[in-house]
Amino acid sequence: MAKKQKALDELRGAGSVLVAFSGGVDSAVLLALAVEALGRDRVLAVTGRSASLPPQDRSDAGEIAESLRVSHQEVDPGEMDRPEYRANAGDRCYHCRAALFDALDRIAADRGLGAVAFGAIADDQGDFRPGMRAAAEHRVLAPLLEAGLTKEDVRALAAGAGLRIKDKPASACLSSRIPVGIEVTTERLGQIARAETALQDLGFGQVRVRYHGEVARLELDPLGDRRIADPEVRRRVVDVVKAAGFRFVALDLEGYRTGSLNPKGRLR
């Protein structure tokens, strides 16, 4: 695949690399390609450990790095220490990424690594992603994006590399569940994480718990929408979401969709 070769060439040009590793399929493929291009000794995977990282993503990051036999560490980016991030204006993602890349730049410098890279892909260009501006300001490499790799390409590469998360649903930080203008707090993020984890434990795959104060607005994929029609399943869903700290549980009839809380007019 010419696209894969282009990504490998960019990684080789760095000499050594720190991969921003979220535990998702995009960054997992980037990590696997970095190992192929440079060898394990010249690659470090770093995961931003924060309250906004879904628990499953953190677990997946550790397991995938171990399966690839790559050095892996976690770092607290400290985004919660930034008032601009907590304020949750339309540029929250920028401040989150800026905090992460600041931390990764320091680690890369300390370890003598040639570059920092992250898993942006071609599909990301049309979405509302102010975090891309932070990446550009920090001169972070985006080999998958530069090579024109799409999500379909990435999943094919993940399958070829034997990555168990090849079919993992798209993920996003937990702060994206909170409407713009509502403060991001560790308590709210924890509440969302507990609810989503409980729903995943019930077998729901692509699910988002959108925070609206006392109300949890559930976005489910088509299979989840069919399952929740069962009264017993619905009762269990209500029980676990209320146990996470919500008073009311609402089902969004439009179902799961990315960016439903992005600033108006910037949805995909």
N, C-alpha and C positions, 0 to 999 in steps of 0.2 A: 504493500500500500504506500503510494507516494506521500500521502499525508503523514503517515507514521514516520517515514524516513525524514521528512522535514522537521518533525518534532525532535527526533533523535539527534539530528545535526545541530539544532539550536542548543540542546542540552550538552552535547559534547563541546560546543564552543565555550560553555561556561567553565569547563575544567572540573568544577565541583559545585554542588548545589544543595541548598536547604529547600526542602519541599514543604510548603504550607499544607498540612494534611488534616482535612476535616473529618475523614472517615467516610466520605461519599465516594461514589463510583468515579467521578471525574478526577479527583485528587489521587485516588487509588491507582488509576491508570497512569497518571503523571508520575507517580512514585515508581511504578513498575518500569516505565520507560526510562526514568532516570537511572535506575539500577542497570538496565540493559545498555544504556549509552555510556555510563561512567564507571560501573562497578560499585559494589556495596560500600567500599571504603571511602568513596567520594560523595556519598549521599547521606543526608540527615533528614529525617522526617520530624516535624514539630507540629504539635496540635495545640491550638489555643484552648486552654482549660478555663471555661467561664460558665456562669449560670445560664448563659444563652445557648450553650451547646447541648443539643438533645442527648440524653443519656445513651441512647442506642448508638449514636454517631461516635461518641467517645469510646465505647466498648469496641465498635467495629474498627476504629483507628488502631487501637492496640493490637487487635487480632491480626489485621492485615499486615501491619508493619512486622509483626513476629513471623507471619507466614512467608514474607519476602526476605526475612533475616536482615532487616535494615535497622540501624540505630534510630531510636525513637524517643523523644522526650516531650513533656508537656510544659507549657508556660502560661502563666496568668497574664493576659494582655493588659489588664487594668482598665478596660473600657468603662467599667462602672465608676471609676474615679473621675471620669470626664463629664462635667455638667451638660455639655452639648449632646452627649450620647444619651444620658438619662432623660433629657428633655424630650427626646423622641420627635423632633421636627422632621421635615422631609429628608434631611441629610444624615439621619442616624447611621445609615450603613457606611457613609463616608467616615464618620468618627470611629466607628467600630473597626473598620479596616485600617485606618490610620494608626490606631493603637496597636493592632496586631502586627502590622508591618514595622512599626517602630521596634517592637520587641524582637521580631525575627531578624531585623537588620543588626541588632546588637549581638544576637547569638551567632549569626553568620560571621560577623567581624571577629568575635572572640574565637571562633573555630577556624578562621582562615578560609572560609568557603567563598567561592567565586561569585555566587549569585543566589538570590531568593526567587523561587518560582511558585506559581499557584495555578489551580486547575480551571481557569476560565476556558470556555469552549465557544465555538462559533455561534451556537444558539443563544448565548448570553448577550450578544450585541444588540438585539432588538428590545431587551427588557429594560426596566427602570433599575439601574444598578449604579448608584453613586459611589459604591465601593471601588468601581473601576478607576475612578479619578484618583483615589488614594494609591492604587497600584501603580498608576502612571507616574505619580509624584515620587514614589519610592523606587522607581525603575525596576519593578518586579517583573520577572519574565512570565510570559503566558504562552508556553510552547504549543499547547493544544489549540489555543485560539489562533495563533500565528500560522499554524499548519492547516487551519480550516476544518478541524475535526468537529463533527456534530455529535449530538447525544447518541444517535444510532451508531456512528463510528466508534465512539467510546465504549459502548456496550459490547460491540463486536470485539474490540481489543481486550476488554476485560474478560470475555469468554475465552479468547485465545490464550490469555495469560493464566487462566484457571482461577480467577478471582471469584470467590463465593458470592460477592455482592454485585455481580454483573447485572442482576435484575432489580437491584435495590431501588425503591421509589425515590424520586427527587426529595431532597430535604432542604431545610432552611433554618436559620437561627430562630430561637424561640421568641426573640424580640419582635419578629415579623408578625407574630400573632396579636400584637397590641396595636390598636389604632394610633395613627399619627396624632400627636398632641397629648396623649396620655403617657404619664411618666413611666419609664421602665424601672422596675425595682426587682431586687432578688426575690422578694416574696411573691410577686406576680409571676415571675419566670418559673419559680418552683411549683406554683399552683398549676401552671400550664403543663409543665413537664410531668407532674404526677398524673394529670388527667390523660395526656397522650400516651404515656407508658401503660396506664391501666387499660386503655382502649386497644393498644397493640397487643397486650396480653390476652385480650378477649378475641383476638384474631382479625382485628381491623388493620388493613394495610396502609393505604394512602389516606391519612387522616390529619386534619388540622383542628385544633381547639382555639378558636378566636376569642380573645378576652374582651368582654364588655361589662366590666364591673362584676356584679353578682351573676351575670348571665354568661354561660359558655355557649358559643355558637359553633356547632359541629359541622365541618365540611367533610363529607365522605366520598369515596370513589363509587362508581356504579354498583359494585358488588356490596359495598357497605350499605348503600341506600336500600338494597334489596333485603339484606340481612336484618336491618333495624325495623323492618315491617313486622317481624316476629315479635309478639308482645313480650315473651320471656327475654329475648335478646334486648329489647328496648328497656325493660325493667333493669337489667344488669348494667346497661350503659348509663342510665340515670343514676343508679346507685354509686358506680365508681366515680363518675364525674362530680357528683355532690360530695363524695368522700374526699375529693381533691381540694374542696373548699368553695365550690360554686353553689349558689342557692337555686338557680334555674338552669335548665338544660334545653337548648333550642336546636333544631335541625335546620340547616340552611338548604332550602329546596333547590338551589342552583348547584349544589354539590361542590366537590373539591375543585379548586382552580388556583393557579399561582397568582400572587400579587393582589389578592382581593382587598388588602388593606393599604396598598400603595396609594400615594396622593392621587386624587381624582384626575382622570384623563391620562394616567400613565400605567394602565393595566395592559397586560399582554392580550 
